[in-house]
Amino acid sequence: MITLQKYINSLLKIAVGLSPTLIILSSFSLPSLAQITPNHSPKTAPTQQTKNLQLAQMIKFPSSADRGKPKRSGAGGRRGNSCIISEEDKQSLTAIMPTWDNEGKTTNDTSKLYIFVPQNKTENGEFVVIDEEGNNIYETNFTPPNQSGIVEVNIPANASLKVGKKYYWYFTLICDDQDRSRDEYVSGSLERTNIGSLLNSYIQQATPLKQAEIYARNNIWYDTIYNVASLRKENPQLWLGLLESVGLKELANQPFVELGKPKP
């Protein structure tokens, strides 16, 4: 019985007599019968662990000159009379931001930020956003969570963030209502930016994962982290990869907790 390989070789010998240029075909590796048989075994599918590692590498926020550990909490914690319960292996009040000065950009008139809140002994807190002229554009009070974890803080659309404007936010744990100098707080800023109608149209049609990748490539932090946080339960490696890329890997496994409504 003649094999496919022998048949191909005989055709080559005949072809050489017709056209010398066909000699170059013999320098290529011809497929074996096993490679072209329809029912050959497929390549091994990637494992879930491999997929997770690939996802973790997908969303990396670009490095910058001001990369470093974000600013930690201020005020009371430096004087030893803080309402934060100190834990040796835990972070202090920390904004999950890509730069040490907690600056970032957003494309929306509303935004979310994420803050690690350590265990504390206060029932009062406030979140304030001010514009470049020092005017309060949003303010709300809350009850801190009763366990350490990451909270999601919303800046609503009625704050009316304007394109090209910079805004400053302050997340505060009120340790003593009578002495606000004891407050524990973390602060940062955001700037609303315009990414152009063409890119925006593409983003609107993309999946949340692809959106996060595009935002990260364009150094738009608030939109990047919101999309990755929304996928955190489904793909925890994405969250780990993003936080690791900005030097906050130690917070990646912290649980998400909720802020409570202020007591009347």
N, C-alpha and C positions, 0 to 999 in steps of 0.2 A: 504493500500500500504506500503510495507516494505521500509524503508529508507536505504541508504548506510551505515549510522552509525550503525543501528541495525544489518545489515547483517554482518558487520565487527566484532561487539561484539559477535554474535553467533558463528562465526568462531573461535574467541579467546577461547570461553568456550570449544569448541570441541578440540582445540589444546592443552589446559591445560591438558586434560586427556591423551593425547599422549606424551607430553614432558613438564615436570615441568619448564624447562629452558625458555619456551616461556612466562612465567608469566611476565618477565621483559618488554615485549612489552606494557603491560598496563600502564607502568609509562610514556610513551611518549604521547605527545599531538597529537592526530590524526587530520588530516585536516577536516574542515567542508565542506559540499557540496558547499557552496559559494566559497571556496578557490580552488576547483578542477573543477568547472563548466567552460567549455571552453570560454563562452562569458561573464565572469565576468569583471568588470571595471578594467582597468590597473592602475598602480600607477601613481600619478600625475608627469608629466614630469618636470624636473628642469626649473625654469624660466631663462631668459637671464641674470637677475641680479645675480642669483646664479652662473651661468656659468662664468660670469665676475669675481666674487669674487674668484672662484676656479682658474681661470687663473692667477689672481693677486698673489695668494699664490704659484703658481707653480715655478716661476723664482725668487728666492731669492739668492742674492750673499752672500757667506759665510762671517760671521763676522771675524774680525782679530784684533790683538793687536793694529795695526796702523789705525784702523777705526776712522773716525772723519771728520769734515768739511774739504774738500779739500782746498789747498792753494788758496788764492784769488790773484787778480792782484797785481803787484808790481809797483815800481817806482813812477810815477807822482801822482797817487791817494793818496799817503801818504803825499804829500806836498801841496795839495790844488790847484794845477795848472793843473789838469787833463783835457783831452779831453773827458772824460766820463761825461755824463750828470747825475748827482746824482739824484736818485729817492728813497725816503725814504722806499718804500715798495718793492724795487727791489734789486736783487743781483748785485754784481759787476761782473767783468769779471771772469768767473768760468769754469773750466774744469769739465765735468761730469765724475768723476773718483771715485773708491771705497775707496781710502785711502787719508789721508791728504797730502801725498807727491806726489800724482798723478802718482803712479807707476802701471803698468799693464803688462799683457802678451798677446801675439798673437801667432797663429799657422801658420800664412801666411806670404808670402813675400811682401804682401801689407796689409794695414790696414786703418781703419777710426777711428777718434775720434770726440767727440761731445763737443762743447763749448757754454756756454751761453754768448752772447755778448749784453751788455746793450746799451741803446741809447747813441750815441756819436756824436761828431762834427768833425770827421776827415774823409778824403777820402783815406787814405793810411794805409795799413797793410801788414805784412809779416808773413810767416810761414816757419820755418827752422827746419831741422832734422840733428843732428850731431852724429857721432859715438863716441866710448870711447876714441879715440885718438884726438878728437876735429875736425875731418874733416867734412865739409858739405857734406852730401850725398843727400840732397834734399832741395830746396829753391824755394819759389814762392811768388809773391806779389798779393794782392787782394784789393778790395774796400769793406769796412765794410758795412753791411746792414744798411738801413736808419731807421730801427725800432729794438727794442730789441727782442731777440729770440735766438733759438738754431741753430747753424750752424754745418754742417757736413764737416769735413776736411779730405781730402784723402791723404794718403801716397802711391804713386803709386809703381807698381812692379819694375820700373827701379831704385828705391832707393836700391834695392837688400839687403833686411834685411837678415842677416845670423843667423842660429840657434845657440843659446847659447850666442849671442851678445846682449849687451844693448845699446839702443839708446836714445838720449835726444831730445825733441822737444820744440819749443818756438813759441807761438802764440802771435803776437804783434800788438797793435794799435799804429801807429806812430803819436804821437800828434804834433810833431814839427820836420820837416825835418832838421832844422838847429841845433837842440839840442836834440839828441837822448836819453839824460838822462831823458827826460820827457815821454818816452815811457810807455805805459800801456801794461803789458804782463802777460801771465800765462804760466807756464812750467810744464813739466812732463817727463816721460820716458816710454819706452816699451822694452820688451825683447821677441825675437822670441824663442819659445819653440817647442820641438818635442813631440807629444802625442803618438807616436807608430803607426805602420801600421794597427794593428787590430782595435784599437779604431777609427782611422781615416777612415778606410773602413766602419765602422758602421755609423759614422757621415755623410759620403757622401750619404748614403742611407736614412738618417732620414729627417723628415720635419724640416723646419726652427725653429719651436717651440721646437721640441725635441733636435735639435742641441743646441739651447740656453740653455736648461736645462742641457745638458751634459757639455757644456763649463763652466757654472756657478759652477757646482759641482767640476770642476777641477781648479777653480780659474783663468780662462782665460778671463779676463775682456773685451778686445777689441772685441773678437769674440762674446761674450755674448751680449754686447750692440748693436753691428751691427745687429744681428739677431732680437733682440727685437725691435730695431728702425724700421726695415723693416716691422714689423707687427703692428706698432703703430696705423695706421689708422684703421686697421681691428679690433684690440684688444687693445684699449687704456689702459685697466686695467693692461695689461702686463707691459707696460712702467711705469705706476704709481707704480706697485709693485716692479719693479727693482730699481727705483730711491729711493723709500721709504726704501728699504733694505740697501742702502748705505748713508742714511741721507740727501737725496736731494729731498725730496718730494715737497718742495716749487717750484722746477723747472719743475715738471712733466706736468703742464698745459701750459708751455710756447710754443708758436708756433715755428715751424721749418721755418727758413728763409735762404736765400742763400747769399753767398759771391759773390760780383761782380768782373768783370775783372778789372785789374788796368788801370787807365787812361794813355794814351800814353804821 
